[in-house]
Amino acid sequence: MASTTPWHVDFLAALEVRDRREKAYDDIISAYTRLADRTHTIPVAAAPPTTASPSPGTPTTSAANPPLGSPADAITISTLTLQTTSLTSANASLTTQLAASERERTRLERRCKDLVDELKSKDKVVQNTQDEMVALEMELNVALQKREEVVRDNQMLLDRWMAYKLKEAERMNEMNQAEAGGKAK
């Protein structure tokens, strides 16, 4: 067992720390609530400013609210004004960053679309090239087959011509021998 204190003691101590931390801002919250109530009631009913009573759940540090125009109100107003100015400049900065991010996102989306289109175009070129290669290979195969046929036909014609010339030469030899044999007798 890591702790020897009962759990409820630790729990109560944690609650006390939380309460001290949250109550540290009670004065500012009360002053802001009064200021908000005053600014809300002034435009609606042009009545003199009144002090707002805190809500039943809001703890107060004093029994009575300080009168309007007190130094606490001035400090609260100046603090709130500074916070408003700070938040306004932060908002402007964030708005600028958001606009820049949106422009960058739009640029990147456009670039992505262009790359996708370019890739489709290149795929089409590759497909056309492959189709053309297949067609040229088929034409080459047909041309090689025709060449083989021509070579065979040429060889056949050459063989026939050689056989014809051989027969013709044999006939001439026979005729020459017959003439030579007829002269020799």
HELIX and SHEET records of a PDB file:
HELIX    1   1 TRP A    7  LYS A   23  1                                  17    
HELIX    2   2 ASP A   26  VAL A   44  1                                  19    
HELIX    3   3 PRO A   71  ALA A  184  1                                 114    
END                                                                             
